[in-house]
Amino acid sequence: MPQRHDGNTRPSRLRTSPSVICACVVLLFVDLTVAFPTVRLSSRTTNSCFNSCNSICSERENHSVCAGFGGVGRHTQQFWKTKRPSSLAPLHAKSKSYSDSQDEFQRSLLAAKIANDIKGTAVKEESHRQERAEKQIVKEKEKLEAAVKEVQEAAQNVTQSAKTLGGAVISNSTEVKEAVVDVSQSAKSLGGAVIFNGLGIITRFLTTLLGSEEFRKPHYLSDWTDGFKRKRQVIPAVLFLYFACLAPAVSFGTIASEITNGSIGVVEFLLGSGMAGVMYSIFSGQPMAFLAPTGLTLAFTSGLFRFCSLRQMSFFPVYAWVGIWTSFFMTLLGVAGSSKAIRYCTRFTDEVFNGLLSVNFIYEAVSSLRRNFMIAHMNDPMNLTMPFVALSMALGTFLSTMKVVKFEATKFFNTKIRTQIKNFGPVTVILTFTLLNLLPWFKKFHVPTLIVPDTFQLAGGRSFLVGLKDIPTNYRMLCAFPAILLTALFFMDQNISVRLVNSPDNKLKKGPAYNVDLVALGVITGVLSIFGLPWMCGATVQSMNHVRAMSETRLNPETNEIEIERVTETRLTGFIIHAMLASTVMLLPLIKTIPIPVVSGVFLFLGRKLMTGNSFLQRVTDAFAERRRLPDNNPLNLLGRKKTLIYTGVQVLCLLGLFGFKQISSITIFFPAMIGVLMSIRAFALPKIFSDDDFVALGDPTPV
């Protein structure tokens, strides 16, 4: 029979197991909380449950067991007081769906955790990569500092070894040997360090230069192949331009031999022209331009020789060091991209400069013919047959060459025959007059021929290499000052010549490369200076005739003028012409048969040809023309006769001033400064008379 008990007494099983009760309550609460996460209990219910659990546990000795479940016991006991078992039935029915939701939620949490771990891993890898890059940069800096330190130490070792060597020379020979060995080893270390660490610098320099946007690298191969594709145009151009380049080389060589007392002669000019032209055709940016001796460089050489003679200094070492400094300055200007400054040298300066070159060629031809009359008058005043025959040969060469060049625009024969006559005509004229002078009945006139040596040898029998150590160190440094003047001359002459070649009127397609041309000229100048050969520079006359020879032209029926359709841009012609020119030193006996009047006739043709297209000289003739017979866009019709004559008159005065300055041999070394004067006149004086619109009408817009 079960025991009886009153309402204030709890069953014995509860009194004896309070910890079990609390545990069950806690476990049930946890189970409900996990199964039904949406259930929310108020703070009042929580406090009531907490008080109930504490009251149960406080009456029993197992209070320590219940204490761990106090936090959750509050919720559990309150839950059972307010809820009935019947109310749990629908909750248990939905437990499965809540369980599935919980699983889905757990999977989402797991996926988010994995994504977060991946992102964290990527961030860590990026951080590690940056750390490795920073460490690599630090290592490279350390290597660079070590390399610099190595070079400095090697240099110090060389200096110290040299000092030791100097002291050893004074002391005894044993220490001399040891010091020499020490110097050699230090020098090897220095050289190795410089070469090893300087390779990157040299590579960067070449990459910067050859990778320039203006370098014609994409067209370099076609510059050679285009010449082989048009052999019918290349062959006559090579033959004619060979004589066109030979004549100045021989003429200037003869003059240089006189003004330098035989230090530099015809052989040097032939060899120098050939070497410079071959190198320029390979390494230049604009192969249509030619290098050749010019009257301006000859005048500078004459002034330098006179200076050395007055100071009783050895000419060739000074000449070589001036050329080496010029080579350095030219290369530096090319690498620095200084050719952009040439835009400030406007058409005003170009036209005066080209006019000077034309006048120089014509002046040299006339001087040569005049010399024949003077010689004949001194020998036999009553017999002037030879000078008149020479004059006839020169005029015959000039006029015949002009006729055959213009034959393409005539109406005779067909286009193919006219083109062949135009291409091969100039060479045929030169050969015809040369063969005429070899006839027995013609030799009695004693027409002078080119004066060249019988065999190949340098003037005075000197060696090829110049003794660079033959002058003191301070003189070598002082040579930089005349080199600055020569650099200015080369800079202006070269850029003006190449810019005329690149003129839009010539319709070249492959683009310019002014800075590469400067670097190539600088290197060539250095090579020529070391061998004591004459300096070469941009030759406007030969360059423009090269463009004309490689052009395809047509007659414009509206203007009745010859216009260029296209130009074959090739390096092949320049290479072959100058290779033939250099090999001419092996054919000197044949060169001696060319009459000097024929060369004078070629000079007249080249000077006259350069005048074509020079608007300055065209305005000189238009000044005497009737305005109504001139085109509407002629400056005389746009500005009026007064303003046009003022502008043209200033150019005429500048041309006369340059020509007169060039004739004074004692100051010709400062001729480059006169080009700066021309630029100053255009930039500061003329804008006070002419407006920007006036300059545009004159074809000389102000650079922006």
C-alpha positions in Angstrom: 0.0 0.0 0.0 1.6 3.3 -0.9 2.5 5.8 1.7 0.3 8.8 2.3 1.5 12.3 2.4 0.1 15.7 2.8 0.2 18.6 0.3 3.4 20.2 1.9 5.4 17.1 1.6 7.1 16.0 -1.6 7.5 12.4 -2.7 10.6 10.7 -1.4 12.1 10.1 -4.8 12.2 13.8 -5.5 13.6 14.5 -2.1 16.4 12.1 -2.5 17.3 13.2 -6.2 17.2 16.9 -6.6 20.3 16.9 -8.9 18.5 14.4 -11.2 15.5 16.7 -11.4 17.6 19.7 -12.3 19.5 17.8 -14.8 16.3 16.6 -16.5 15.0 20.1 -16.5 18.2 21.5 -18.1 18.3 18.7 -20.7 14.7 19.2 -21.7 15.3 23.0 -22.0 18.3 22.5 -24.2 16.4 20.0 -26.4 13.5 22.5 -26.9 15.8 25.4 -27.5 17.7 23.5 -30.2 14.6 22.0 -31.8 12.7 25.3 -31.7 15.1 28.2 -32.1 12.3 30.6 -32.7 10.9 30.3 -29.1 11.6 33.4 -27.1 11.2 33.6 -23.3 10.6 36.8 -21.5 12.9 38.0 -18.7 10.0 37.5 -16.2 9.8 33.8 -17.1 13.5 33.4 -16.9 13.7 35.0 -13.4 10.8 32.7 -12.1 12.5 29.6 -13.4 15.8 30.7 -11.9 14.1 31.3 -8.5 12.4 27.9 -8.6 15.6 26.0 -9.4 17.4 27.9 -6.7 14.7 27.0 -4.1 14.9 23.4 -5.0 18.6 23.3 -4.9 18.9 25.3 -1.7 16.8 22.7 0.2 19.1 19.9 -0.7 22.6 19.1 0.1 23.5 18.6 -3.6 23.5 22.4 -4.3 26.8 22.2 -6.0 25.4 19.9 -8.7 22.5 22.2 -9.4 24.5 25.3 -9.5 25.9 24.5 -12.9 22.4 24.3 -14.4 21.1 27.5 -12.8 21.3 29.6 -15.9 19.2 27.2 -18.0 17.1 25.8 -15.2 15.3 29.1 -14.9 13.9 28.8 -18.4 13.1 25.2 -18.2 11.1 25.3 -15.0 9.1 28.3 -16.1 8.4 26.6 -19.5 6.9 23.6 -17.8 4.8 25.7 -15.5 3.2 27.6 -18.4 3.0 24.9 -21.1 0.9 21.7 -21.2 1.9 18.5 -22.8 -1.0 18.8 -25.2 0.4 22.1 -26.5 3.7 20.4 -27.4 2.1 18.0 -29.9 1.9 20.5 -32.9 5.4 21.6 -32.0 6.7 18.1 -32.2 5.0 17.7 -35.5 7.0 20.6 -36.9 10.2 19.6 -35.3 11.4 17.7 -38.4 11.0 20.8 -40.7 12.8 22.9 -38.2 15.5 20.3 -38.0 15.9 20.4 -41.8 16.1 24.2 -41.7 18.7 23.9 -39.0 20.8 21.6 -41.2 20.5 24.0 -44.2 21.5 26.8 -41.9 24.5 24.8 -40.7 25.5 24.0 -44.3 25.3 27.7 -45.2 27.4 28.6 -42.2 29.9 25.9 -43.2 30.1 27.3 -46.8 30.5 30.8 -45.5 33.3 29.6 -43.3 35.0 27.9 -46.2 34.7 31.0 -48.4 36.1 33.1 -45.6 39.0 30.7 -45.1 39.7 30.8 -48.9 39.6 34.6 -48.8 41.9 34.7 -45.8 44.3 32.3 -47.5 44.4 34.5 -50.6 45.0 37.6 -48.5 47.8 35.8 -46.7 49.4 34.7 -50.0 49.2 38.3 -51.4 50.8 39.6 -48.2 53.5 37.0 -48.5 54.1 37.9 -52.2 54.4 41.6 -51.4 56.9 40.7 -48.6 58.9 38.6 -51.0 58.9 41.4 -53.6 60.0 43.9 -51.0 62.8 41.5 -50.0 63.8 41.1 -53.6 63.9 44.9 -54.1 66.0 45.2 -51.0 68.4 42.5 -52.3 68.6 44.3 -55.7 69.5 47.5 -54.0 72.1 45.7 -51.9 73.5 44.2 -55.1 73.6 47.6 -56.8 75.3 49.2 -53.7 77.7 46.3 -53.7 78.5 46.8 -57.4 79.0 50.5 -57.0 81.1 49.9 -53.9 83.1 47.3 -55.9 83.8 49.8 -58.7 84.8 52.5 -56.2 87.1 50.1 -54.4 88.6 49.0 -57.6 89.1 52.7 -58.6 90.7 53.4 -55.3 92.9 50.4 -55.7 94.0 51.7 -59.1 94.8 55.1 -57.7 96.6 53.7 -54.7 98.5 51.3 -56.9 99.5 54.1 -59.2 100.7 56.1 -56.3 102.7 53.1 -55.2 104.1 52.8 -58.7 105.1 56.4 -58.7 106.9 56.0 -55.4 108.4 52.7 -56.5 109.9 54.3 -59.5 111.7 56.7 -57.3 112.9 54.0 -54.9 114.0 50.9 -56.7 113.1 48.5 -59.6 111.9 45.7 -57.4 109.0 47.7 -56.0 108.4 48.9 -59.6 107.6 45.4 -60.7 105.4 44.8 -57.7 103.6 48.0 -58.3 103.1 47.3 -62.0 101.6 43.9 -61.1 99.3 45.6 -58.5 98.2 48.3 -61.0 97.5 45.6 -63.6 95.4 43.6 -61.2 93.5 46.6 -60.0 92.9 47.8 -63.5 91.5 44.4 -64.4 89.2 44.5 -61.4 88.1 48.0 -62.3 87.5 47.0 -65.9 85.6 43.9 -65.0 83.4 45.8 -62.6 82.7 48.5 -65.1 81.9 46.1 -67.9 79.8 43.8 -65.7 77.8 46.6 -64.1 77.8 48.9 -67.2 76.2 46.4 -69.4 72.7 47.3 -68.1 73.4 51.0 -68.8 74.5 50.4 -72.3 71.5 48.1 -73.0 69.2 50.8 -71.7 70.8 53.4 -73.8 70.4 51.4 -77.0 66.9 50.4 -76.1 65.9 54.0 -75.5 67.5 55.1 -78.7 66.4 52.3 -81.1 63.0 52.0 -79.4 62.2 55.6 -80.1 58.9 56.2 -81.8 60.6 58.1 -84.6 63.1 55.3 -85.4 62.4 53.7 -88.7 62.9 50.1 -87.4 59.8 48.7 -89.1 61.1 50.0 -92.4 64.7 49.0 -92.1 64.4 45.8 -94.1 62.3 47.4 -96.8 64.9 50.2 -97.1 67.2 47.6 -98.6 64.7 45.4 -100.5 63.0 48.3 -102.2 66.2 49.2 -104.0 66.6 45.6 -105.4 63.0 45.8 -106.6 63.6 48.9 -108.7 67.0 48.2 -110.3 66.2 50.2 -113.4 65.9 53.3 -111.3 68.8 52.5 -108.9 71.5 51.8 -111.5 71.4 55.2 -113.3 71.0 57.0 -110.0 74.1 55.3 -108.7 76.1 56.1 -111.8 75.1 59.8 -111.8 75.3 60.4 -108.1 78.8 58.7 -108.0 80.1 61.6 -110.1 78.0 64.1 -108.2 79.7 62.9 -105.0 83.1 62.4 -106.6 83.3 66.0 -107.9 83.1 67.7 -104.4 85.4 65.2 -102.8 88.1 65.8 -105.4 87.5 69.6 -105.6 87.5 70.1 -101.8 90.4 67.7 -101.4 92.5 69.8 -103.8 91.6 73.0 -102.0 92.3 71.4 -98.6 95.7 70.3 -99.7 96.5 73.9 -100.5 95.2 75.5 -97.3 96.7 72.8 -95.0 100.1 72.6 -96.7 99.4 69.0 -97.9 98.3 67.7 -94.5 94.9 66.6 -95.9 94.5 65.9 -99.6 92.3 64.2 -102.3 92.9 60.6 -101.0 91.8 61.6 -97.5 88.6 63.2 -98.9 87.8 60.2 -101.1 88.4 57.7 -98.3 86.6 59.8 -95.7 83.6 60.4 -98.0 83.3 56.7 -98.8 83.6 55.5 -95.2 81.2 58.1 -93.8 78.6 57.4 -96.5 78.7 53.7 -96.1 78.3 53.9 -92.3 75.6 56.5 -92.6 73.6 54.4 -95.1 73.6 51.5 -92.5 73.0 53.3 -89.2 71.1 56.5 -90.1 67.4 57.0 -89.7 66.9 58.8 -93.0 68.9 57.1 -95.7 67.9 59.5 -98.5 70.2 62.1 -96.9 73.9 62.0 -97.8 77.0 63.0 -96.0 79.7 64.9 -97.9 82.4 67.5 -97.5 81.0 71.0 -97.5 82.4 74.4 -97.9 81.5 75.3 -94.3 83.4 72.4 -92.8 86.3 73.1 -95.0 86.3 76.7 -93.9 86.3 75.5 -90.2 89.2 73.2 -90.9 91.1 76.0 -92.6 90.6 78.2 -89.6 91.7 75.5 -87.2 94.9 74.8 -89.2 95.7 78.5 -89.2 95.2 78.6 -85.5 97.5 75.6 -84.9 100.1 77.1 -87.2 100.1 80.4 -85.3 100.4 78.7 -81.9 103.0 76.2 -83.3 100.9 73.3 -82.3 100.7 69.9 -84.0 97.6 70.0 -86.2 96.4 66.4 -86.3 96.2 65.8 -82.5 94.2 69.0 -82.1 92.1 68.1 -85.1 91.4 64.7 -83.7 90.5 65.9 -80.2 88.2 68.6 -81.6 86.5 65.8 -83.6 86.2 63.5 -80.5 84.6 66.2 -78.4 82.3 67.1 -81.3 81.3 63.4 -81.5 80.5 63.3 -77.8 78.4 66.5 -78.0 76.5 65.3 -81.1 75.8 61.9 -79.6 74.6 63.6 -76.4 72.3 65.9 -78.4 70.8 63.0 -80.3 70.1 61.0 -77.2 68.6 64.0 -75.5 66.2 64.5 -78.4 67.4 68.0 -79.1 66.3 67.8 -82.8 62.9 69.1 -81.7 64.5 72.5 -81.2 65.1 72.7 -85.0 61.5 73.8 -85.4 62.5 77.2 -84.3 64.8 77.4 -87.4 62.0 78.5 -89.7 61.8 78.6 -93.5 63.4 82.0 -93.5 66.7 80.5 -92.2 66.3 77.4 -94.4 66.0 79.4 -97.6 69.0 81.7 -96.8 71.1 78.7 -95.9 70.2 76.8 -99.1 70.8 79.9 -101.1 74.2 80.0 -99.6 74.9 76.4 -100.6 73.8 77.0 -104.1 75.9 80.1 -104.4 78.9 78.2 -103.0 78.7 75.5 -105.7 78.3 78.1 -108.5 81.1 80.2 -107.0 83.5 77.3 -106.9 82.7 76.4 -110.5 83.2 80.0 -111.7 86.4 80.3 -109.6 87.8 77.2 -111.3 87.1 78.5 -114.8 88.4 81.9 -113.9 91.7 80.3 -112.7 92.2 78.9 -116.2 92.1 82.3 -117.7 94.5 83.7 -115.1 97.0 80.8 -115.7 96.8 81.3 -119.5 97.2 85.0 -119.2 100.4 84.5 -117.1 101.9 82.0 -119.5 100.8 83.4 -122.9 98.5 86.4 -122.9 98.0 86.0 -126.7 96.8 82.4 -126.4 93.6 82.0 -124.6 92.4 78.9 -126.4 92.7 76.6 -123.4 90.5 78.6 -121.0 87.8 79.1 -123.7 87.8 75.4 -124.5 87.5 74.7 -120.8 84.7 77.2 -120.5 82.9 75.5 -123.4 83.3 72.1 -121.8 81.9 73.3 -118.5 78.9 75.1 -120.1 78.4 72.1 -122.4 78.3 69.7 -119.4 76.0 72.0 -117.5 73.5 72.7 -120.3 73.5 69.1 -121.6 72.8 67.7 -118.1 70.0 70.2 -117.6 68.4 69.2 -120.9 68.5 65.4 -120.4 67.1 65.8 -116.9 64.2 67.8 -118.2 63.7 65.5 -121.2 61.1 63.4 -119.3 58.7 66.4 -119.6 59.0 66.6 -123.3 56.7 65.2 -126.0 59.3 63.1 -127.8 59.3 59.3 -127.8 57.3 57.3 -125.3 57.4 57.3 -121.5 59.9 54.5 -121.1 62.5 56.0 -123.5 62.1 59.5 -121.9 62.6 58.0 -118.4 65.8 56.1 -119.6 67.2 59.2 -121.1 66.5 61.2 -118.0 68.1 58.5 -115.8 71.2 57.7 -117.8 71.6 61.1 -119.5 73.9 62.8 -116.9 76.3 60.0 -116.7 76.5 59.8 -120.5 77.2 63.5 -120.7 80.2 63.2 -118.2 81.6 60.2 -120.0 81.2 61.8 -123.4 83.2 64.9 -122.5 85.8 62.8 -120.7 86.3 60.6 -123.8 86.4 63.7 -125.9 89.4 65.1 -123.9 91.3 61.8 -124.5 91.2 62.1 -128.3 94.6 62.9 -129.8 93.5 66.0 -131.7 91.9 67.4 -128.5 94.9 66.9 -126.3 96.7 69.8 -127.9 94.4 72.2 -126.0 95.9 70.9 -122.7 92.6 71.1 -120.8 93.5 70.5 -117.1 92.4 67.2 -115.5 91.9 66.2 -111.8 95.0 66.3 -109.7 95.2 63.1 -107.7 98.2 60.9 -106.5 99.4 58.0 -108.7 99.2 55.6 -105.8 97.2 55.2 -102.7 98.8 56.9 -99.7 97.9 59.4 -97.1 99.3 62.9 -97.4 102.8 63.2 -96.2 103.1 59.4 -95.8 101.6 59.5 -92.3 100.0 56.6 -90.5 96.3 56.1 -90.3 95.9 56.5 -86.6 96.5 60.0 -85.1 98.7 60.3 -82.0 96.2 61.5 -79.5 98.8 61.7 -76.8 101.0 64.1 -78.7 99.5 67.2 -77.0 99.3 67.9 -73.3 96.2 67.0 -71.3 95.1 70.6 -70.8 95.1 71.2 -74.5 92.9 68.1 -75.0 90.4 69.7 -72.6 90.6 73.1 -74.3 89.7 71.4 -77.6 86.1 71.2 -76.3 85.6 74.9 -77.0 86.1 74.9 -80.8 84.2 71.6 -80.7 81.2 73.5 -79.4 81.3 75.7 -82.5 81.7 72.7 -84.8 78.8 71.0 -83.0 76.6 74.0 -83.6 77.6 74.0 -87.3 76.9 70.2 -87.7 73.7 70.5 -85.7 72.3 73.2 -88.0 73.6 71.9 -91.3 72.6 68.3 -90.6 69.1 69.1 -89.4 68.4 71.6 -92.1 69.6 69.2 -94.8 67.5 66.3 -93.4 64.5 68.5 -92.9 64.6 69.5 -96.6 64.7 65.8 -97.5 61.7 65.1 -95.3 59.8 68.0 -96.8 56.1 67.1 -97.6 56.8 68.2 -101.2 59.0 65.2 -101.6 56.2 62.8 -100.6 58.3 60.5 -98.5 56.3 57.8 -96.7 58.6 56.2 -94.1 59.0 59.1 -91.7 61.9 61.0 -90.2 64.4 60.1 -87.5 66.3 63.2 -86.7 67.8 62.1 -83.4 69.1 58.8 -84.8 70.7 60.8 -87.6 72.5 63.0 -85.1 73.8 60.0 -83.1 75.0 58.3 -86.4 76.7 61.5 -87.4 78.3 61.9 -84.0 79.7 58.3 -84.1 81.0 58.8 -87.7 82.7 62.1 -86.7 84.5 60.3 -83.9 85.8 57.6 -86.2 86.9 60.0 -88.9 88.7 62.1 -86.3 90.7 59.2 -84.9 92.0 58.4 -88.4 92.7 62.0 -89.3 90.2 62.0 -92.2 88.1 65.1 -93.1 84.8 65.6 -91.4 81.6 65.1 -93.2 78.2 66.6 -92.7 74.7 66.7 -94.2 75.1 67.6 -97.8 72.0 69.4 -99.0 72.8 69.4 -102.7 73.7 65.7 -102.9 70.8 64.7 -100.7 68.2 66.6 -102.7 69.6 65.2 -106.0 69.4 61.8 -104.5 65.7 62.3 -103.8 65.2 63.6 -107.3 67.0 60.7 -108.9 64.9 58.2 -107.0 61.6 60.0 -107.7 58.9 59.1 -110.2 57.5 62.3 -111.7 54.8 63.4 -114.0 53.9 66.6 -115.8 51.1 68.6 -114.3 49.1 69.9 -117.3 47.5 72.7 -115.3 50.8 74.2 -114.0 53.0 72.8 -116.7 55.5 71.8 -114.0 57.1 68.5 -113.1 55.6 67.0 -109.9 56.8 64.1 -107.8 54.4 61.1 -107.6 56.5 58.8 -105.3 60.0 58.3 -104.2 61.8 54.9 -103.8 63.3 55.3 -100.3 66.3 52.9 -100.1 69.6 52.5 -98.4 71.1 50.6 -101.3 71.9 53.5 -103.5 73.8 55.4 -100.7 75.7 52.2 -99.7 76.8 51.4 -103.3 77.7 55.0 -104.2 79.9 55.6 -101.2 81.4 52.1 -101.4 82.4 53.0 -105.0 83.7 56.3 -103.8 85.9 54.7 -101.2 87.2 52.2 -103.7 88.1 55.0 -106.1 91.4 55.3 -104.2 92.4 52.1 -106.1 91.5 53.7 -109.4 93.4 56.9 -109.1 95.0 56.7 -112.6 91.6 56.6 -114.2 90.3 59.5 -112.1 93.1 61.6 -113.4 91.6 61.5 -116.9 88.4 63.4 -115.9 88.7 67.1 -117.0 88.3 69.7 -114.3 85.9 71.8 -116.5 83.6 68.7 -116.6 83.6 68.8 -112.8 82.9 72.5 -112.9 79.9 71.8 -115.1 78.6 69.3 -112.6 79.0 71.9 -109.9 77.0 74.4 -111.9 74.3 71.8 -112.4 74.1 70.9 -108.7 74.0 74.6 -107.6 71.3 75.4 -110.1 69.3 72.3 -109.2 69.3 73.2 -105.5 67.7 76.5 -106.4 64.6 74.7 -107.7 61.9 74.9 -105.1 63.6 77.6 -103.1 60.8 80.2 -102.7 63.3 82.9 -101.7 65.1 82.8 -105.0 61.7 82.5 -106.8 60.5 85.7 -105.1 63.7 87.4 -106.4 62.6 86.7 -110.0 59.0 87.5 -109.2 60.0 91.0 -108.1 60.4 91.9 -111.8 57.2 90.2 -112.9 53.8 91.6 -113.6 51.4 90.9 -110.7 48.5 89.9 -113.0 50.6 87.1 -114.5 51.4 85.6 -111.1 49.1 83.1 -109.3 46.6 84.4 -106.8 48.4 82.8 -103.9 51.7 84.5 -104.7 52.9 86.7 -101.8 53.0 89.7 -104.2 49.2 89.4 -104.7 48.5 88.6 -101.0 50.7 91.1 -99.3 51.6 93.6 -102.0 54.9 94.4 -103.6 56.3 96.5 -100.8 56.0 94.0 -98.0 57.2 91.1 -100.2 60.2 93.1 -101.3 61.1 94.0 -97.7 61.0 90.4 -96.6 63.0 89.2 -99.7 65.5 92.1 -99.3 66.2 91.1 -95.7 67.0 87.6 -97.0 69.2 88.9 -99.7 71.2 91.0 -97.2 71.5 87.9 -94.9 72.8 85.8 -97.8 75.4 88.4 -98.8 76.4 88.7 -95.1 76.9 85.0 -94.8 78.8 84.7 -98.0 81.1 87.6 -97.1 81.7 86.2 -93.6 82.7 82.9 -95.1 85.3 84.5 -97.3 87.2 86.0 -94.3 89.4 83.0 -93.4 90.5 84.4 -90.1 87.0 84.3 -88.6 85.4 81.4 -90.5 85.7 79.3 -87.4 82.9 81.3 -85.8 80.6 80.8 -88.8 78.1 78.7 -86.8 77.2 81.7 -84.8 75.9 83.4 -87.9 73.2 80.9 -88.2 72.1 81.9 -84.7 72.0 85.5 -86.0 69.6 84.4 -88.8 67.3 82.8 -86.3 67.4 85.9 -84.0 66.5 88.2 -86.9 63.5 86.0 -87.8 62.4 85.6 -84.1 62.8 89.2 -82.9 63.3 91.7 -85.7 60.9 90.6 -88.4 57.8 90.2 -86.2 57.9 94.0 -85.6 57.3 94.5 -89.4 55.2 91.5 -90.3 52.2 89.9 -88.6 51.5 86.2 -88.2 49.2 86.3 -91.2 51.9 87.9 -93.3 54.3 85.1 -92.3 51.8 82.5 -93.3 51.3 84.2 -96.7 55.1 84.1 -97.2 55.2 80.4 -96.4 57.1 81.0 -93.1 54.6 80.5 -90.2 55.8 81.2 -86.7 56.4 78.0 -84.8 54.2 77.4 -81.8 
